[in-house]
Amino acid sequence: MAPFAPVTTLRPQERRSSTSRTREVHAFRRYARSRDPALREELVARYLPLARHVACLYAGGREPLEDLVQVANLGLLKALDRFDPYRGTTFAAYAFPSIAGEVRRHFRDRGWLVKPPRGVQEQALLVQRATGVLACELNRAPTVGEIARRVGVGEEAVLEGQRALQARAAWSPPVSPEDRDESPMDRLGRIDDGFRRAEDRATLSSLCRILTPRDRRVLALVFVEDLPQAEVGRVVGLSQMQISRIVRAALEKLRAAAA
């Protein structure tokens, strides 16, 4: 079987080509029958970018990104072993919530200084993710009501989730050998990469103002929710070809504005 091209090297329209999809379905069915370790490794390698993408959705706190990537990779392996290629769904659509669930369990088990009930922990992480997605779609901070509608809960549950997020474990900065003679304040006074990320988010938010609401929603569905373009088309009522054109045009607008 010809090797898969890495996901990151394919253009969006190539990534979802019918030939590639058919070959991929056959590969998953072969693995379901044979459990061939070599084929398993090949399939995992193809979807490592998806696992990293999910990890990035939950990054930005005290947990190092690479630790979250390892957790997401574990979720990817579990999803591959449980996936039934005969049910008609794509692996990406099946794996995304499985990987996200593995990352949320990691936070639930290790990320709380004061542990609220399990249901509240899960709800808090859903609120956190929905807040980030809505902020990208709306180009502003979402209201409690908007978050509640996206998650499918009441506003009081959203407020409870937001309060629970404040119970996340306190972070202590790591100390390298050359820094052991410094005081904690000296170490805390160094440049934090979070400022750069905040500036990047602010820049992107400003650039997104040149896009139409439809363009922002399409980009959020493609790059934040990681939905296939055909599924995005069904959500917004357009064809896959139209979605591909919207993505290309929107990215060109952003590049031109950034330049």
PyMOL commands that set and color helices and strands:
alter all, ss='L'
color gray80, all
select helices_A, chain A and resi 7-9+12-15+18-34+37-57+65-82+91-110+118-138+144-151+155-165+177-179+184-188+193-210+213-224+229-236+240-258
alter helices_A, ss='H'
color red, helices_A
deselect
rebuild
show_as cartoon
